[in-house]
Amino acid sequence: MYPDLSYLFHDILGTAPDNGLSVFKTFGFFLAIAFLASAMVYRAELKRKADEGIFSSVTVRVIEGLPASWSDILINAVAGFFFVGKGVYGYLHFTEFRQDPASIVLSGKFHYPAALLGALLFGGLIWWDARRKQTPQPTERLEQLFPHDRISEMTVWAAVGGILGAKVFDLFDNWNAFLRDPLGSLLSGGGLAFYGGLILGFVAVVWYQWRLKIPFLHAADAVAPALTTGYGVGRIGCQLSGDGDWGIVNTAAKPGWASFLPDWAWAYRYPHHVLNTPHTDPVPSVPIEGCTWEYCMQLAEPVFPTPLYEIAAMAGVFALLWFLRKKITIPGLLFFIYLALIAIERFTVEKIRVNVRHEGFLGMTQAELISVAFVLISIAGGIYCWKRNANQS
């Protein structure tokens, strides 16, 4: 496994295992790539629909030559406070930052003198830049903006809502741990639930689009392949880092129908996994004999490498959605097909995946419960879209 990028580069290029790349955690790196990949696919689909005349442009007034507003100065000052304060603290406590960047980034740890200096610097720069461009008579120009021109803002809303939702839903799955240490659980870099990220990230983007009067059903169709892309890329990060999203113990012999798979794709012990704990529940971890690196644990027994199966499933779902996107003309139908497909995929993989099961809910996991709800929503949504299109024909 590659808990950080130094392990990956060591394996590929033979570089020293303890180098500057160790600060970049593999899961976080692929999480960022997942958001970027989703944004690229989403923008391409939104632009295609705009080119087909489905989306119309909105006229936006842009006034140039004005001084910086207090809100712009404040936003930049806050950014300076955060980035400079965190950056200097991380530099001065590099060992702590390298081992767990999230414990610093998502905490109240700052180098406060540097943070205040950063706030003054960032706020002052935006004030100075606006003053430099200020004119005696501000000018006004009009811009035509399509939905795909706003992809940067949508990505930010999706990231904020997605990460917050993933964290909140994970806390529900680990409620006892949250009650024991609420602040530590909230500020921990671990524990992200896919469905929570999907739901709140989707709600955040829909709210943003509703404010801009972007047609929901067409935008939802465009986002379906993008969400599939993000999920698949994110699961690559899970597999490469060994973040605990593995399956149940698998000591069965590889069946004949899976003979084409390498052994590690059937059962794997995740050596050097990022959790790096002497015991994980319910699959215990044990030290790797002779290992002198920082991450020296592996599972005591092999398990199903479920992230691999989800990567393959998402590749198939994406290919199908990409094939159907121009053939299905009923607005919204492609999105509800996507919703059904990911619900079926997730419900299926939960059967061999380590997870928290909730008594009182037929012993089902959170993901299984949401999957059932998603299938019902997809059926109802598909029928609605079909009838709506028939009435408008």
C-alpha positions in Angstrom: 0.0 0.0 0.0 0.9 3.6 -0.4 -0.1 5.6 2.7 1.6 8.7 1.2 3.2 9.6 -2.1 6.7 8.8 -0.9 5.8 5.1 -0.8 4.4 5.3 -4.3 7.5 7.1 -5.8 9.8 4.7 -3.9 8.0 1.7 -5.5 8.0 3.3 -9.0 11.3 5.2 -9.1 13.3 3.8 -6.2 13.5 7.1 -4.3 14.1 7.2 -0.6 11.0 6.3 1.4 11.4 9.3 3.8 11.3 12.3 1.6 9.3 15.5 1.1 6.5 13.7 -0.7 5.5 12.0 2.6 3.5 15.0 3.5 1.1 14.3 0.6 -1.3 11.5 1.8 -2.4 9.2 -1.0 -6.1 9.3 -0.1 -6.3 13.1 0.1 -4.4 13.4 -3.2 -6.9 11.1 -5.0 -9.8 12.9 -3.3 -8.6 16.1 -4.8 -8.2 14.4 -8.2 -11.7 13.0 -7.9 -13.2 16.5 -7.5 -11.2 17.8 -10.5 -12.1 14.8 -12.7 -15.8 15.2 -11.8 -15.6 18.9 -12.6 -14.1 18.3 -16.0 -16.7 15.7 -17.0 -19.5 17.9 -15.6 -18.3 20.9 -17.5 -18.0 19.0 -20.7 -21.6 17.7 -20.4 -23.0 21.2 -19.4 -21.2 22.7 -22.4 -22.5 20.0 -24.8 -26.1 20.8 -23.6 -25.5 24.5 -24.0 -24.2 23.9 -27.6 -27.4 22.0 -28.3 -29.5 24.9 -27.1 -30.8 23.2 -23.9 -29.2 25.8 -21.6 -29.4 29.6 -22.3 -26.9 32.2 -21.2 -27.5 34.8 -18.5 -26.4 38.4 -18.9 -24.2 39.5 -16.0 -23.2 43.1 -15.3 -19.5 43.6 -14.5 -18.3 47.0 -13.2 -14.6 47.7 -13.5 -12.6 50.5 -11.8 -14.3 50.3 -8.3 -12.3 50.1 -5.0 -12.2 46.8 -3.2 -15.3 46.1 -1.2 -15.1 45.3 2.5 -16.5 41.8 1.9 -13.7 41.1 -0.6 -11.0 42.4 1.9 -12.5 40.3 4.7 -12.7 37.1 2.7 -9.1 37.5 1.6 -8.0 38.4 5.1 -9.7 35.2 6.4 -7.9 33.2 3.7 -4.6 34.7 4.7 -5.2 34.0 8.4 -5.9 30.3 7.6 -3.3 29.5 5.0 -0.4 31.4 6.6 -1.3 30.4 10.1 -1.6 26.7 9.2 1.4 26.8 6.9 3.8 28.2 9.5 2.4 25.9 12.2 2.9 22.9 9.9 6.4 24.0 9.0 7.4 24.3 12.7 5.7 21.0 13.6 6.6 19.2 10.4 6.8 15.7 11.9 3.3 16.0 13.3 2.0 17.5 10.0 3.7 14.8 7.9 2.1 12.0 10.0 -1.4 13.4 10.0 -2.0 16.6 8.0 -5.7 16.6 8.7 -5.1 16.8 12.4 -3.6 20.2 11.8 -5.7 21.4 8.9 -9.0 20.5 10.5 -8.2 21.7 14.0 -7.7 24.9 15.9 -3.9 24.7 15.6 -2.4 27.9 14.2 0.7 30.0 14.5 -1.3 33.0 15.5 1.3 35.8 14.9 1.9 34.4 11.4 -1.9 34.1 10.9 -2.5 37.7 11.8 0.3 38.8 9.5 -1.2 36.6 6.7 -4.6 38.3 7.2 -3.1 41.7 7.0 -1.0 40.7 3.9 -3.9 39.1 2.0 -6.4 41.8 2.9 -3.9 44.5 2.0 -3.0 43.0 -1.3 -6.6 42.9 -2.5 -7.1 46.5 -1.4 -3.9 47.6 -3.1 -4.7 45.7 -6.4 -8.2 47.2 -6.6 -6.8 50.7 -5.8 -4.2 50.3 -8.6 -7.0 49.5 -11.1 -9.4 52.1 -9.8 -10.5 54.7 -12.3 -12.2 58.1 -11.8 -15.2 56.9 -13.7 -16.0 53.1 -13.3 -17.0 51.4 -16.5 -19.7 48.8 -17.0 -19.7 45.8 -19.4 -22.0 42.9 -19.9 -21.0 39.2 -20.0 -23.0 36.2 -21.2 -22.5 33.3 -18.8 -23.6 29.7 -19.4 -23.9 27.1 -16.6 -20.5 25.5 -17.7 -18.9 28.9 -17.1 -19.7 28.6 -13.4 -18.1 25.1 -12.9 -15.5 26.5 -10.5 -18.2 27.8 -8.1 -20.2 24.5 -8.4 -17.0 22.5 -7.6 -16.4 24.5 -4.5 -20.0 24.0 -3.3 -19.8 20.3 -4.1 -16.5 19.9 -2.2 -17.7 21.8 0.9 -21.1 20.0 1.0 -19.6 16.6 0.0 -16.8 16.6 2.7 -19.2 17.9 5.3 -21.9 15.4 4.4 -19.4 12.5 4.3 -18.1 13.4 7.7 -21.6 13.8 9.3 -22.9 10.5 7.9 -19.8 8.7 9.2 -20.4 10.1 12.7 -23.8 8.5 12.6 -22.2 5.2 11.8 -19.7 5.7 14.7 -22.0 7.4 17.2 -20.4 5.9 20.3 -16.9 7.1 19.3 -18.4 10.5 18.6 -20.0 10.7 22.0 -16.7 9.7 23.7 -14.7 12.4 21.8 -17.0 14.8 19.9 -14.3 17.4 18.9 -11.7 14.7 18.1 -14.2 12.9 15.8 -15.3 16.1 14.0 -11.7 17.2 13.4 -10.3 13.9 12.5 -9.1 13.5 8.9 -10.5 9.9 8.8 -14.0 8.6 8.4 -15.8 9.7 5.2 -19.1 8.1 4.1 -19.7 8.1 0.4 -23.5 8.5 0.5 -23.2 11.4 2.9 -20.9 13.2 0.6 -23.1 12.4 -2.4 -26.3 13.7 -0.7 -25.1 16.9 0.8 -22.7 17.7 -2.0 -25.7 17.3 -4.4 -27.9 19.4 -2.3 -25.3 22.2 -2.1 -24.9 22.3 -5.9 -28.7 22.1 -6.5 -29.2 25.0 -4.2 -26.6 27.0 -6.0 -28.1 26.2 -9.4 -31.6 27.0 -8.1 -30.4 30.5 -7.2 -29.1 30.9 -10.8 -32.3 29.4 -12.3 -30.4 26.5 -14.0 -32.9 23.8 -15.1 -32.7 21.0 -12.6 -33.4 17.9 -14.7 -31.0 18.7 -17.5 -28.3 19.6 -15.0 -28.9 16.4 -13.1 -28.5 14.4 -16.3 -25.2 16.1 -16.9 -23.9 15.4 -13.4 -24.6 11.6 -13.5 -21.4 10.6 -15.4 -19.4 13.2 -13.4 -20.5 11.7 -10.1 -19.6 8.2 -11.3 -16.1 9.5 -12.3 -15.5 11.1 -8.9 -16.6 7.9 -7.1 -14.4 5.7 -9.1 -11.3 7.9 -8.8 -11.9 8.3 -5.0 -12.0 4.5 -4.6 -8.6 4.3 -6.3 -7.4 6.4 -3.4 -9.0 4.0 -0.9 -7.4 1.0 -2.5 -3.9 2.5 -2.9 -3.8 3.9 0.7 -5.6 1.0 2.4 -7.9 3.4 4.3 -10.1 0.6 5.8 -12.7 0.4 3.1 -11.9 -3.2 2.5 -14.1 -6.3 2.7 -14.6 -9.1 5.2 -12.1 -11.9 5.7 -11.7 -14.0 2.7 -9.8 -17.3 3.2 -11.7 -19.2 0.4 -9.8 -20.5 -2.5 -10.1 -18.5 -5.7 -12.9 -20.1 -7.8 -12.4 -21.2 -11.3 -14.4 -18.3 -12.8 -12.0 -15.8 -11.2 -8.9 -17.6 -12.4 -8.0 -14.6 -14.6 -7.7 -12.4 -11.6 -4.3 -12.0 -9.8 -4.4 -13.4 -6.3 -4.3 -9.9 -4.7 -7.5 -9.0 -6.5 -9.3 -12.0 -4.8 -7.9 -11.7 -1.3 -5.4 -9.2 0.1 -3.8 -8.3 3.4 -3.2 -4.6 2.7 0.5 -4.3 3.8 1.6 -0.8 4.9 -2.0 0.4 5.1 -2.6 4.0 6.2 -4.5 3.1 9.4 -1.2 1.9 10.8 -2.8 0.6 14.0 -2.0 -2.6 15.8 -5.7 -3.7 15.8 -8.6 -2.7 13.6 -12.1 -3.9 14.3 -13.3 -6.4 13.1 -10.2 -7.3 11.1 -7.0 -7.3 13.2 -3.7 -5.9 12.0 -0.2 -7.3 12.8 3.3 -5.9 12.4 5.2 -6.7 9.2 8.3 -8.6 10.1 11.5 -6.8 9.3 9.7 -3.5 8.3 11.6 -0.4 9.3 9.3 2.2 7.6 6.7 4.3 9.3 3.7 2.3 8.2 4.5 -1.3 9.2 1.2 -3.0 9.7 -0.8 -5.4 7.6 -4.1 -7.4 8.1 -3.7 -10.7 10.0 -5.9 -12.4 7.4 -6.7 -11.6 3.8 -9.9 -9.8 2.9 -11.9 -9.0 -0.2 -10.3 -5.9 -1.8 -13.8 -4.3 -2.3 -12.5 -0.9 -3.5 -11.1 -2.7 -6.6 -14.5 -4.1 -7.3 -16.1 -0.7 -6.9 -13.6 0.9 -9.3 -14.5 -1.8 -11.9 -18.2 -1.3 -11.3 -17.9 2.5 -11.7 -16.0 2.1 -14.9 -18.9 0.0 -16.2 -21.5 2.4 -15.0 -19.7 5.4 -16.5 -19.4 3.6 -19.9 -23.1 2.9 -19.9 -24.1 6.4 -18.9 -21.7 7.9 -21.5 -23.3 5.7 -24.1 -26.9 6.6 -23.1 -26.4 10.3 -22.6 -27.2 11.3 -26.2 -29.7 8.6 -26.8 -32.1 9.3 -23.8 -34.0 12.5 -24.6 -36.3 12.5 -21.6 -35.0 15.2 -19.1 -34.0 13.7 -15.8 -34.2 10.0 -16.8 -30.5 9.5 -17.1 -29.9 10.8 -13.6 -32.5 8.4 -12.1 -30.9 5.5 -14.0 -27.6 6.5 -12.5 -29.2 6.6 -9.0 -30.5 3.1 -9.4 -27.2 1.7 -10.7 -25.1 3.1 -7.9 -27.7 2.0 -5.4 -27.6 -1.6 -6.7 -23.8 -1.6 -6.9 -23.4 -0.3 -3.3 -26.1 -2.7 -1.9 -24.3 -5.6 -3.5 -20.8 -4.8 -2.4 -22.0 -4.2 1.2 -22.5 -7.9 1.5 -18.7 -8.5 1.5 -17.6 -5.2 3.0 -16.6 -4.3 6.6 -19.3 -2.0 7.9 -21.4 -0.9 10.8 -24.8 -2.6 11.0 -27.7 -1.0 12.9 -30.0 -3.1 15.1 -33.6 -2.3 14.6 -33.1 -1.8 10.8 -33.2 -5.4 9.8 -29.4 -5.6 10.6 -28.7 -3.4 7.5 -25.8 -1.0 7.1 -26.4 2.7 6.6 -25.3 2.3 3.0 -27.8 -0.6 2.4 -30.7 1.4 3.9 -29.8 4.4 1.7 -29.4 2.2 -1.3 -33.0 0.9 -0.9 -34.3 4.4 -0.6 -32.3 5.4 -3.7 -33.8 2.6 -5.7 -37.3 3.7 -4.7 -36.5 7.3 -5.5 -35.1 6.3 -8.9 -38.3 4.4 -9.8 -40.5 7.2 -8.7 -38.3 9.8 -10.4 -38.1 7.8 -13.6 -41.9 7.5 -13.8 -42.3 11.2 -13.1 -39.9 12.1 -15.9 -41.6 9.7 -18.3 -45.1 11.1 -17.6 -43.9 14.7 -17.6 -42.3 14.2 -21.0 -45.4 12.5 -22.3 -47.7 15.4 -21.2 -45.4 17.9 -22.8 -45.3 16.0 -26.1 
